[in-house]
Amino acid sequence: MENSKKYILAIESSCDDTSAAVLCNTKVLSNVVATQEIHKQYGGVVPELASRAHQQNIVPVVHQALAKANIDKKQLSAIAFTRGPGLMGSLLVGTSFAKSLALGLNIPLIEVNHMEAHILAHFIEDDAQRSPTFPFLAMTISGGHTQIVKVTDHFTMEVLGETLDDAVGEAFDKSAKLMGLPYPGGPLIDKYAKLGDPTAFTFPKPKVDGLNFSFSGLKTSILYFLQRETQKNPDFVDQNINDICASVQYTILEILMEKLQMAVEQTHITQIAIGGGVAANSGIRGRLRDAEEKLGWQTFIPKFEYCTDNAAMIGIVGYLKFNKGEFSHQNIAAKARYAIGS
C-alpha cells in the first residue's frame, strides 16, 4: 500500500502570492502561502516588485511546506508548478525553481494551468468540501479572470463565456479604489455590503451577447455616480459607504448569476462549481445557496483557503496528471497567456 502513495510538491507564483504545498495523493499535507504586503501602498500589484518578492519567498516557503508535511525532498514523486496564466516575471520565478529542483532530484516535472487548477481544487480530499460529478459548470471568478467553463472530465474543459475586458475581481477592487478604500478593496466591499441596502442605488448592467461578461462600463458608471454625488455633498461616500458597497456588490452578483442561469438553461447542467479569489465573497456564496433551494442546482464552493491563489490546487492537478503520465520537459517555458484546454 505504501508504494501507492504519491507525494507531490506544488509551487504557485502566478501573481503576488508565493505558495508551496505537499500532497499525498488527493490529501493536502501542507499548504503554505506568503502574501506580499508591499503592493498595498501602490493600490495594486506592481509586477516588478512581485517577482522580486517571489525570489525572496520561494526557498523559505518550500522549506516550510516540506517541514509542515514532515516529508523529506527525497520522498517526493514529482514537482508540479504553475506555468501560466499570470504575470510573466512572477511565473518565471516558480517555473525556474521547479525545473531546477526536479532536475536536481531527478523526478518528473508537471506543468499546471492556473485556471484549470482553480476548477480542479474541488477534487482535493477535505472534510470541508464536496466534489462535483461530471459534467458540471465551473465559474472562475478572480482578479484576472471571469469565465464559465463546461467540465466534462478532469482535463476536458470548454470555455462557454468569459470577460471581454475587466475581470470581476478587478471590478470589485477598482470600485473600492474609487470610494477611497485601500487595496485590496474587494473584501472590504463585501464587509460593508452586509451592513447596507443593496437597492439604495441603481447601476446599469452591461448588455453583452451570449455568456460573455463586461465590467468596464459598470466601473465607469460608478465613477460618474460618485463624482456627481460628491459634488453635491463632499461627505457622500463616508455617509453612505455601506449602501454604496451593497448596491455595487448586488449589481456585480446580478451580472454573474444571470449569465450562470443562462449557461444552465443552455447546457441543462445543474451542478455548479465556483473557484478563484472572488469565490471567497460571502454574497456570491449566499446567492449560490439560494439557487440550490429556488432553482434546484447543486452548488460546490471550495474551502476558503483553496479559493485564493494557493499551491494545493496546483498539487491536485499535478497528482491527476502524474496518474496519466503527463510530464513536462526541461525546455518548458512560462506562459503569461495560457488558455484553458490549450
Secondary structure, 3 states (H helix, E strand, C coil): CHHHCCEEEEEECCCCEEEEEEEECCEEEEEEEEECHHHHHHCCCCHHHHHHHHHHHHHHHHHHHHHHHCCCHHHCCEEEEEEECCCHHHHHHHHHHHHHHHHHHCCCEEEEEHHHHHHHHHHCECCCCCCCCCCEEEEEECCCCEEEEEEEECCEEEEEEEECCCCHHHHHHHHHHHCCCCCCCHHHHHHHHCCCCCCCCCCCCCCCCCCCECCHHHHHHHHHHHHHHHHHCCCHHHHHHHHHHHHHHHHHHHHHHHHHHHHHHHHCCCEEEEECHHHHCHHHHHHHHHHHHHHCCEEECCCHHHCCCCCHHHHHHHHHHHHHCCCECCCCCCCCCCCCCC
